[in-house]
Amino acid sequence: MEQADWFESWFGSPYYKILYQNRDEFEAQEFVENLIEHLQPMPGSRMVDIACGEGRFSRQLAEHGYDVTGIDLSYPSIEKAKQDEDEHLHFMVHDMRMPFYINYFDYAFNFFTSFGYFAHDRDHLLAAKSFAAGLKKNGILVIDYLNRDYVLSRLVPEETVERGDYTFDIKRREERKHILKEISFTDNEGQQRRYVESVAAFDLTDFVQMFRKAGMTLTGTFGNYELGEYQPLDSPRMIMMFKKQ
C-alpha cells in the first residue's frame, strides 16, 4: 500500500479505473431506475451520493430531476465528476466520517460497497452517524453492500486479470473480520506496484446495530439490483434501506 489509508491511494490512481473498466454501466442505470420506482421520491428531492467516485450514479439520479450532491474523498474523481456539474448536480471532496449538511437531504445513497473501508469500528460508526446527520427526519438511506456469506462461500483465492498492457495478479482472503483483495502488477515504467482493498465483513445484524446507534431503523432489504428478496446465503448483494427517526 502506498499510503496509510488504502482507499486514498487506490481509488485515486489510474490503475483502479483500468482494472474495473468492464463494470456494467447498464446494470448501474437499471438499479437506479428500480430504486426510484420503489422509493417514489417527490420532484426536486434533495439527494446525496456518498462516496460517489466519478459520479455515475449521481448523474443518473440528477437526470430524473432531483437535486443531487456527490461527495468523495478522492480529488481526481471529484475533479472528473465536476465536468458534469449543473444547477441540479454538484460534487465536493469530503470524508464520509465528517458531518456534511445537517438535516438537509431527503435521501442518501451509498452505492457499490462504498462502506466498510476503515480499520477501526469507531470510524464506521462515525460514518454512520454522519450519514444520519445529513438527513431530514424520516429521511431515507440506501446502502448497497456485498453480501458477506455469499462472497465468502464463492471466494476465488487467486486469479490473473488482463487489461490491455497490464496483468493484475489478484489474491483474496478473509483476515481480522475483513475481506482483503491484494492487487499486484508492473506499471509501464517497470515498477512493481501493490494495492490492497480491505472491506469489513459486516452482516445484516452488524449494520442494524451500527445504524441504530446513529438513530436509524432498518425498513427493508433486497438481495440484488432488481430489488429481489434478500436471502442471506444466496443473494449477491445486501441492499438495505434505513429511515431516520
PyMOL commands that set and color helices and strands:
alter all, ss='L'
color gray80, all
select helices_A, chain A and resi 6-11+14-19+25-39+56-62+75-84+121-133+148-153+204-213
alter helices_A, ss='H'
color red, helices_A
select strands_A, chain A and resi 46-50+67-72+89-93+105-110+135-146+158-163+166-175+178-186+192-200+216-222+237-244
alter strands_A, ss='S'
color yellow, strands_A
deselect
rebuild
show_as cartoon
